[in-house]
Each structure stands twice: as C-alpha cells, then as structure tokens.
C-alpha cells in the first residue's frame, strides 16, 4: 500500500516507522495525541475503492492524517466489503 498525507505528499518511510516517528515527534512537542485508524469503501464503475486513514488528533490543536487508496476489481456483498474494511484497518 502506498501512503500519503492529505496534501498529496508521499511518505518516504514504511508506514509503521512513519507512525512511530510521528507519535514520538508530536509527544516531544508536548501534544497529547489520539490516534484513530479506519477504512471505508464504495462501489465505483465495476470496482471497489477502499480508503484507509490513520488520523492523529492533537488535543485542542487540530490534527492530520495519512491516507492510502486501493482499488479492487470485481463484485462483493456488503458483508464481504465490511470484513475487508476491518481487515485493512487491522
């Protein structure tokens, strides 16, 4: 999966290292962080588009996110899509 910031800048490090670096950097600046991870999907022109985000919320100071998009050809039931969303988030 290719990860980027919301502004389109691609992340150079693997996502695990980037998240660890970000948490360390933000806590050293004195911010209290809440990290949320989630995936959503939608059916679009014969394929399914998945988007996974890692959101960093600074207490009373806004936030930012990393995002990864992935397209999958074919059809799925809603139940299959939901299971895939959970799997991608985990």
C-alpha positions in Angstrom: 0.0 0.0 0.0 1.3 3.5 -0.9 0.7 6.0 1.8 0.5 9.8 1.5 -0.5 12.8 3.5 -3.8 14.5 2.8 -2.0 17.3 0.9 -0.6 14.6 -1.5 2.9 14.3 -0.2 4.0 10.7 -0.3 5.6 9.1 2.8 9.2 8.0 2.5 9.3 5.5 5.3 7.3 2.3 5.7 4.0 3.2 7.5 4.9 1.5 10.8 8.1 3.6 11.0 6.4 6.7 9.9 3.7 6.3 12.6 6.2 5.6 15.3 8.3 8.7 14.2 5.2 10.9 14.1 4.0 9.8 17.6 7.4 10.4 19.1 7.8 13.8 17.4 4.4 15.1 18.4 4.7 13.9 22.0 8.1 15.6 22.2 6.5 18.8 21.1 4.2 18.4 24.1 1.0 17.4 22.3 -1.4 14.8 23.7 -2.4 12.6 20.8 -5.3 10.4 19.9 -4.7 8.0 17.0 -7.6 6.6 15.0 -7.5 4.1 12.2 -10.3 3.3 9.8 -11.2 2.0 6.4 -14.2 2.7 4.2 -15.2 1.5 0.7 -17.5 2.4 -2.1 -18.5 0.7 -5.3 -17.4 2.7 -8.4 -17.7 1.6 -12.0 -17.3 -2.1 -11.6 -14.6 -1.9 -9.0 -14.5 -1.3 -5.3 -12.4 1.6 -4.0 -11.0 1.3 -0.4 -9.5 4.1 1.6 -7.7 3.6 4.8 -6.7 6.5 7.0 -4.6 7.0 10.1 -5.7 10.1 11.9 -3.6 11.9 14.5 -5.7 14.3 16.7 -3.8 16.8 18.9 -5.8 17.7 22.0 -7.3 21.1 21.3 -4.8 21.7 18.4 -6.3 20.1 15.3 -4.9 17.1 13.6 -3.7 15.5 10.4 -3.8 12.1 8.6 -2.1 9.6 6.4 -4.2 8.0 3.7 -3.9 5.0 1.4 -6.3 4.2 -1.5 -6.7 0.8 -3.1 -9.0 -0.3 -6.0 -10.2 -3.9 -6.3 -11.9 -5.2 -9.4 -15.0 -7.4 -9.2 -18.1 -7.6 -7.0 -18.6 -8.2 -3.3 -21.5 -8.3 -1.0 -21.8 -5.6 1.6 -20.8 -8.2 4.3 -17.6 -9.1 2.3 -16.8 -5.4 1.9 -17.2 -4.7 5.7 -15.0 -7.7 6.5 -12.3 -6.4 4.1 -12.6 -2.9 5.7 -11.9 -4.4 9.1 -9.0 -6.5 7.8 -7.4 -3.4 6.1 -7.7 -1.4 9.3 -6.1 -4.1 11.4 
